[in-house]
C-alpha cells in the first residue's frame, strides 16, 4: 500500500504553494462546494525514485473564528488518523498564532511523525525568526523553506522519504483484476456493491486489507472473477465528527493505489463534477485503468435520442486529453448494465497487462513514424529507429531516436493515439519515453 503524506496548518501559510512546488504542478486541483471555500489538493510526488501521495488538507473560512477553528480541527483529526506522515506548515512572518497552537496541540497528542515547516523563509534573518516555533514543543528540527522559490524543499523531501516505508506496487499477480469502486459520497457505491454481492453472491473470501479501511472481497459470480476493493463504508467512525467528503478522498487514495482498475461512479443528475475529476486524475496519475459508470440514469427526465451521446461527449470534453475511456450508463438500483460495467473492467484490465511483441510494435510504429516523422527542430531531422515496450505494470513504451530532446509533447500524443488505434489500450493510461539510440 502506498504512503500518504498530509500537509496541515491554518490558511494563508502557503500550504497550496508548497503542495504545487512538491508535486511540480502549476495549479493545484480545486474542489468547489457550496457554502464553504475549500481547497482539496492531492497528487503524486516522486523524489529520488520513491513515490508518495501528497494531500493538502486546505482550510475553511466560514462564520466566526470558533466555527473556523472547529473545521480546522476536523481536517487535522482526519489527517492524523489516515496518513503516514504529517507536514505542519507555519508562517515565519506571522510567528505563532492561536490557530497554530490549536493544530499543534492535536499533533502533540498524535502517534504520528510530524515535520514542522517554517514557510516564507527567503532570507537569513527569517531563519533566526523560525526558532520561535520550537516553543510549540512538537519537533526537534524545523525545516526552513520558501515555497515560492523552492529553497529548502529538497532537504524537506529528503526527510519525508527517510520517514516513509519502502513501497513497491504489489508483485503478486494471480491474474485476478483488482477493482476499486470509487466516487464522491452518495453516488451509489454501496448500492453497486450490494447489487453485486447481494443474495445471488458467491463469495470465495473476504480479506481484510489495510488498517485504513480497505476491504477486499473475492467476487466470483456470473462468469466474473474479480477482487473488489470497497471504499463505500464498513468503518466505525468513533467519536470523530468527520468531514465525510474529505474522508472519502483519503479512502479513495488508498483504494486506487491498491487496484488495477478503478470504476468511477458519477451521478447522472450532477454530471462530471470537480471532485469526480480529482478522483479521475488520481487514477491516471497512479497509472490505473479507468471505467466511468454514470449512475441514476433512470432519473434523467426527457431523454431524447441523443441525450446519452451528448452526455458522453460532455464527459470526454472534461477528461481530455485522456478520452479513451469506457463510459457506461446505468441504474444500480434497477441493476441495469452493471454486468456490462464489469465486462468493461475486465477488458481494461486485459489492456493494462497487455504485452505487444517487439517485432509487431516496430512493424507498425516505425511505419507510422516514417509516414509522419517528428517535426524538424533547429534544422535537424529526427529519426525514430526502434520501439520497445518496457517491463512495467502499466503500458510504457520507449522510442529510440537520434535527437530525443527535440521531440515535443504534441508528437508524443500523436504516437499515443496511434498505439491506441492499432493495439487497443482503451481505459489505460500510456507512458511514452524518448531515448537516445
VEXZA-264222 format. One line per field, with one value per residue (C-alpha): x, y, z; residue number from 1. Coordinates in steps of 0.05 Angstrom, whole numbers, always signed. Layout:
u	c(X / ...)
v	c(Y / ...)
w	c(Z / ...)
num	c(NUM / ...)
***
This chain:
u	c(+0 / +26 / +47 / +3 / +33 / -14 / +0 / -35 / -37 / -80 / -98 / -53 / +12 / +28 / +4 / -22 / +40 / +83 / +38 / +47 / +122 / +129 / +84 / +114 / +45 / +27 / -40 / -69 / -134 / -192 / -257 / -313 / -371 / -428 / -428 / -354 / -288 / -244 / -183 / -176 / -106 / -76 / -24 / +37 / +107 / +168 / +233 / +297 / +257 / +209 / +135 / +83 / +15 / +12 / -52 / -64 / -119 / -136 / -174 / -243 / -265 / -337 / -373 / -338 / -269 / -298 / -331 / -268 / -225 / -273 / -267 / -192 / -195 / -237 / -187 / -127 / -161 / -176 / -105 / -75 / -117 / -107 / -38 / +32 / +68 / +47 / +78 / +57 / +65 / +72 / +86 / +151 / +126 / +68 / +100 / +59 / -16 / -74 / -94 / -23 / -27 / -94 / -64 / -1 / -40 / -73 / -8 / +27 / -20 / -15 / +26 / +50 / +115 / +109 / +155 / +149 / +159 / +172 / +149 / +167 / +239 / +272 / +330 / +378 / +343 / +280 / +319 / +333 / +259 / +238 / +268 / +205 / +167 / +208 / +165 / +106 / +142 / +125 / +190 / +265 / +280 / +250 / +253 / +261 / +232 / +207 / +151 / +153 / +224 / +233 / +291 / +296 / +245 / +299 / +320 / +247 / +234 / +297 / +269 / +199 / +224 / +270 / +208 / +166 / +166 / +192 / +133 / +130 / +69 / +45 / +85 / +30 / -2 / -52 / -87 / -148 / -165 / -166 / -224 / -233 / -303 / -291 / -330 / -359 / -403 / -475 / -464 / -484 / -420 / -454 / -514 / -469 / -433 / -499 / -524 / -462 / -455 / -527 / -567 / -540 / -469 / -416 / -363 / -299 / -262 / -267 / -197 / -182 / -138 / -101 / -118 / -143 / -210 / -192 / -234 / -220 / -275 / -262 / -323 / -335 / -403 / -439 / -374 / -333 / -273 / -253 / -224 / -269 / -236 / -291 / -287 / -361 / -361 / -356 / -319 / -332 / -329 / -316 / -329 / -298 / -345 / -317 / -316 / -345 / -323 / -251 / -251 / -277 / -219 / -169 / -201 / -204 / -129 / -115 / -162 / -136 / -64 / -82 / -122 / -112 / -175 / -219 / -294 / -311 / -384 / -414 / -485 / -526 / -562 / -497 / -452 / -376 / -362 / -295 / -289 / -302 / -246 / -200 / -211 / -204 / -138 / -113 / -126 / -90 / -30 / -26 / -28 / -91 / -144 / -209 / -282 / -334 / -403 / -458 / -507 / -581 / -591 / -664 / -676 / -658 / -723 / -739 / -686 / -682 / -647 / -581 / -583 / -534 / -487 / -488 / -476 / -418 / -388 / -391 / -354 / -300 / -290 / -278 / -230 / -189 / -135 / -144 / -212 / -203 / -245 / -307 / -369 / -429 / -498 / -533 / -584 / -553 / -619 / -651 / -589 / -585 / -520 / -479 / -451 / -435 / -393 / -356 / -344 / -311 / -270 / -243 / -226 / -190 / -151 / -130 / -108 / -68 / -28 / -23 / +47 / +59 / +113 / +172 / +172 / +98 / +109 / +166 / +130 / +71 / +101 / +163 / +117 / +76 / +138 / +165 / +99 / +92 / +161 / +172 / +177 / +249 / +279 / +334 / +345 / +357 / +316 / +293 / +293 / +258 / +296 / +269 / +209 / +200 / +151 / +181 / +173 / +127 / +60 / +24 / +36 / +100 / +138 / +208 / +221 / +295 / +317 / +376 / +352 / +301 / +308 / +274 / +210 / +153 / +90 / +43 / +82 / +83 / +7 / +5 / +45 / +0 / -62 / -32 / -15 / -87 / -112 / -71 / -66 / -127 / -108 / -178 / -184 / -110 / -60 / +1 / +71 / +118 / +193 / +242 / +312 / +377 / +394)
v	c(+0 / +69 / +124 / +184 / +250 / +305 / +379 / +412 / +482 / +544 / +581 / +631 / +599 / +575 / +502 / +503 / +536 / +484 / +429 / +456 / +461 / +390 / +359 / +403 / +425 / +494 / +495 / +451 / +413 / +451 / +421 / +473 / +461 / +506 / +542 / +540 / +559 / +499 / +470 / +397 / +384 / +315 / +289 / +244 / +263 / +225 / +241 / +202 / +142 / +140 / +157 / +181 / +214 / +285 / +316 / +388 / +389 / +461 / +507 / +537 / +608 / +604 / +641 / +660 / +642 / +588 / +552 / +563 / +531 / +472 / +460 / +462 / +412 / +363 / +366 / +353 / +297 / +260 / +272 / +245 / +183 / +167 / +190 / +161 / +227 / +299 / +363 / +420 / +487 / +553 / +624 / +655 / +725 / +717 / +677 / +632 / +645 / +617 / +572 / +546 / +527 / +492 / +449 / +437 / +413 / +359 / +338 / +336 / +280 / +242 / +180 / +203 / +233 / +308 / +351 / +425 / +471 / +545 / +576 / +642 / +638 / +674 / +708 / +693 / +738 / +696 / +632 / +662 / +682 / +610 / +589 / +615 / +553 / +508 / +538 / +496 / +434 / +385 / +377 / +378 / +404 / +458 / +458 / +528 / +534 / +585 / +553 / +610 / +599 / +527 / +538 / +485 / +438 / +388 / +377 / +371 / +318 / +280 / +278 / +258 / +196 / +178 / +171 / +131 / +56 / +27 / +15 / -23 / -40 / -108 / -162 / -213 / -225 / -281 / -257 / -233 / -160 / -115 / -67 / -4 / +25 / +99 / +164 / +220 / +205 / +183 / +168 / +95 / +57 / +19 / +4 / -23 / -68 / -93 / -106 / -146 / -185 / -190 / -253 / -280 / -274 / -328 / -300 / -340 / -300 / -233 / -208 / -152 / -105 / -49 / -20 / +40 / +14 / -26 / -88 / -135 / -184 / -240 / -237 / -299 / -299 / -293 / -312 / -256 / -267 / -202 / -174 / -116 / -62 / -29 / +46 / +54 / +47 / -10 / +32 / +51 / +126 / +130 / +197 / +238 / +289 / +279 / +318 / +260 / +286 / +294 / +227 / +193 / +224 / +193 / +125 / +132 / +146 / +81 / +41 / +70 / +54 / -18 / -30 / -49 / -15 / +40 / +40 / +114 / +126 / +194 / +218 / +229 / +288 / +323 / +306 / +305 / +349 / +376 / +321 / +268 / +299 / +297 / +223 / +210 / +248 / +209 / +144 / +169 / +194 / +125 / +93 / +53 / +32 / +71 / +56 / +111 / +90 / +142 / +122 / +141 / +147 / +127 / +192 / +235 / +262 / +280 / +235 / +241 / +201 / +237 / +251 / +196 / +215 / +288 / +270 / +225 / +279 / +327 / +278 / +266 / +340 / +348 / +290 / +309 / +295 / +224 / +209 / +135 / +112 / +67 / +103 / +61 / +89 / +51 / +49 / +10 / +5 / -26 / -68 / -40 / -55 / -68 / -132 / -92 / -48 / -109 / -133 / -67 / -72 / -140 / -113 / -53 / -99 / -141 / -78 / -57 / -122 / -130 / -140 / -124 / -165 / -121 / -143 / -125 / -59 / -39 / -61 / -16 / +43 / +52 / +55 / +108 / +147 / +143 / +168 / +223 / +239 / +287 / +360 / +382 / +426 / +478 / +450 / +380 / +319 / +270 / +196 / +143 / +78 / +28 / +18 / -28 / -38 / -30 / -83 / -41 / -55 / -6 / +3 / +43 / +49 / +72 / +104 / +106 / +162 / +206 / +271 / +253 / +322 / +355 / +314 / +354 / +333 / +340 / +288 / +242 / +248 / +231 / +167 / +151 / +157 / +111 / +60 / +62 / +57 / -4 / -42 / -22 / +7 / +33 / +55 / +52 / +110 / +102 / +129 / +146 / +157 / +183 / +155 / +164 / +110)
w	c(+0 / -18 / +30 / +44 / +69 / +93 / +94 / +152 / +182 / +184 / +120 / +87 / +109 / +39 / +41 / -30 / -56 / -22 / -50 / -121 / -111 / -85 / -138 / -193 / -215 / -238 / -204 / -151 / -162 / -131 / -109 / -104 / -57 / -39 / +28 / +42 / +9 / +10 / -25 / -39 / -66 / -77 / -124 / -133 / -113 / -139 / -104 / -116 / -142 / -83 / -93 / -44 / -47 / -21 / +6 / +23 / +76 / +59 / +105 / +115 / +123 / +146 / +200 / +265 / +288 / +332 / +273 / +233 / +287 / +292 / +217 / +221 / +278 / +237 / +180 / +224 / +262 / +197 / +172 / +237 / +232 / +158 / +136 / +147 / +157 / +172 / +146 / +192 / +157 / +195 / +171 / +195 / +181 / +229 / +285 / +328 / +325 / +365 / +307 / +301 / +374 / +362 / +307 / +348 / +408 / +366 / +333 / +401 / +422 / +357 / +348 / +280 / +256 / +245 / +203 / +220 / +160 / +171 / +105 / +72 / +96 / +39 / +76 / +133 / +183 / +177 / +192 / +261 / +267 / +255 / +322 / +356 / +332 / +377 / +432 / +409 / +433 / +378 / +340 / +349 / +279 / +236 / +160 / +133 / +63 / +14 / -26 / -76 / -99 / -76 / -28 / +26 / -7 / -27 / +46 / +65 / +12 / +34 / +105 / +80 / +43 / +100 / +144 / +96 / +88 / +23 / -23 / -88 / -127 / -107 / -141 / -130 / -197 / -195 / -258 / -219 / -233 / -171 / -178 / -136 / -135 / -124 / -127 / -86 / -26 / -42 / -116 / -107 / -88 / -32 / -76 / -130 / -81 / -54 / -124 / -140 / -75 / -53 / -45 / -111 / -87 / -89 / -44 / -41 / +11 / +47 / +60 / +109 / +71 / +107 / +174 / +136 / +112 / +50 / +50 / -9 / -29 / -77 / -123 / -165 / -197 / -265 / -300 / -267 / -223 / -190 / -126 / -104 / -62 / -21 / -8 / +6 / +82 / +131 / +181 / +253 / +255 / +330 / +361 / +306 / +275 / +206 / +141 / +102 / +34 / +54 / +89 / +26 / -12 / +37 / +28 / -47 / -49 / -12 / -56 / -121 / -103 / -88 / -152 / -224 / -250 / -220 / -231 / -222 / -206 / -223 / -217 / -280 / -249 / -229 / -287 / -281 / -221 / -195 / -143 / -197 / -238 / -177 / -168 / -243 / -245 / -184 / -220 / -282 / -241 / -209 / -279 / -265 / -314 / -312 / -328 / -316 / -292 / -299 / -244 / -234 / -309 / -298 / -260 / -320 / -349 / -421 / -450 / -526 / -579 / -570 / -494 / -476 / -534 / -513 / -440 / -460 / -504 / -445 / -401 / -454 / -462 / -387 / -381 / -443 / -465 / -439 / -471 / -490 / -430 / -429 / -405 / -383 / -366 / -311 / -256 / -199 / -161 / -222 / -236 / -307 / -344 / -281 / -311 / -374 / -330 / -303 / -374 / -390 / -326 / -348 / -417 / -388 / -342 / -401 / -438 / -378 / -374 / -450 / -478 / -552 / -587 / -604 / -677 / -685 / -649 / -694 / -757 / -742 / -705 / -747 / -807 / -772 / -755 / -826 / -855 / -803 / -776 / -718 / -739 / -751 / -698 / -709 / -779 / -752 / -774 / -722 / -739 / -696 / -704 / -653 / -607 / -548 / -492 / -423 / -368 / -325 / -291 / -336 / -411 / -423 / -489 / -505 / -574 / -591 / -638 / -655 / -622 / -566 / -533 / -593 / -592 / -562 / -525 / -586 / -624 / -563 / -561 / -635 / -621 / -563 / -606 / -658 / -605 / -582 / -654 / -672 / -607 / -565 / -498 / -482 / -409 / -395 / -388 / -433 / -418 / -475 / -465 / -517 / -512 / -547 / -598)
num	c(1 / 2 / 3 / 4 / 5 / 6 / 7 / 8 / 9 / 10 / 11 / 12 / 13 / 14 / 15 / 16 / 17 / 18 / 19 / 20 / 21 / 22 / 23 / 24 / 25 / 26 / 27 / 28 / 29 / 30 / 31 / 32 / 33 / 34 / 35 / 36 / 37 / 38 / 39 / 40 / 41 / 42 / 43 / 44 / 45 / 46 / 47 / 48 / 49 / 50 / 51 / 52 / 53 / 54 / 55 / 56 / 57 / 58 / 59 / 60 / 61 / 62 / 63 / 64 / 65 / 66 / 67 / 68 / 69 / 70 / 71 / 72 / 73 / 74 / 75 / 76 / 77 / 78 / 79 / 80 / 81 / 82 / 83 / 84 / 85 / 86 / 87 / 88 / 89 / 90 / 91 / 92 / 93 / 94 / 95 / 96 / 97 / 98 / 99 / 100 / 101 / 102 / 103 / 104 / 105 / 106 / 107 / 108 / 109 / 110 / 111 / 112 / 113 / 114 / 115 / 116 / 117 / 118 / 119 / 120 / 121 / 122 / 123 / 124 / 125 / 126 / 127 / 128 / 129 / 130 / 131 / 132 / 133 / 134 / 135 / 136 / 137 / 138 / 139 / 140 / 141 / 142 / 143 / 144 / 145 / 146 / 147 / 148 / 149 / 150 / 151 / 152 / 153 / 154 / 155 / 156 / 157 / 158 / 159 / 160 / 161 / 162 / 163 / 164 / 165 / 166 / 167 / 168 / 169 / 170 / 171 / 172 / 173 / 174 / 175 / 176 / 177 / 178 / 179 / 180 / 181 / 182 / 183 / 184 / 185 / 186 / 187 / 188 / 189 / 190 / 191 / 192 / 193 / 194 / 195 / 196 / 197 / 198 / 199 / 200 / 201 / 202 / 203 / 204 / 205 / 206 / 207 / 208 / 209 / 210 / 211 / 212 / 213 / 214 / 215 / 216 / 217 / 218 / 219 / 220 / 221 / 222 / 223 / 224 / 225 / 226 / 227 / 228 / 229 / 230 / 231 / 232 / 233 / 234 / 235 / 236 / 237 / 238 / 239 / 240 / 241 / 242 / 243 / 244 / 245 / 246 / 247 / 248 / 249 / 250 / 251 / 252 / 253 / 254 / 255 / 256 / 257 / 258 / 259 / 260 / 261 / 262 / 263 / 264 / 265 / 266 / 267 / 268 / 269 / 270 / 271 / 272 / 273 / 274 / 275 / 276 / 277 / 278 / 279 / 280 / 281 / 282 / 283 / 284 / 285 / 286 / 287 / 288 / 289 / 290 / 291 / 292 / 293 / 294 / 295 / 296 / 297 / 298 / 299 / 300 / 301 / 302 / 303 / 304 / 305 / 306 / 307 / 308 / 309 / 310 / 311 / 312 / 313 / 314 / 315 / 316 / 317 / 318 / 319 / 320 / 321 / 322 / 323 / 324 / 325 / 326 / 327 / 328 / 329 / 330 / 331 / 332 / 333 / 334 / 335 / 336 / 337 / 338 / 339 / 340 / 341 / 342 / 343 / 344 / 345 / 346 / 347 / 348 / 349 / 350 / 351 / 352 / 353 / 354 / 355 / 356 / 357 / 358 / 359 / 360 / 361 / 362 / 363 / 364 / 365 / 366 / 367 / 368 / 369 / 370 / 371 / 372 / 373 / 374 / 375 / 376 / 377 / 378 / 379 / 380 / 381 / 382 / 383 / 384 / 385 / 386 / 387 / 388 / 389 / 390 / 391 / 392 / 393 / 394 / 395 / 396 / 397 / 398 / 399 / 400 / 401 / 402 / 403 / 404 / 405 / 406 / 407 / 408 / 409 / 410 / 411 / 412 / 413 / 414 / 415 / 416 / 417 / 418 / 419 / 420 / 421 / 422 / 423 / 424 / 425 / 426 / 427 / 428 / 429 / 430 / 431 / 432 / 433 / 434 / 435 / 436 / 437)
***
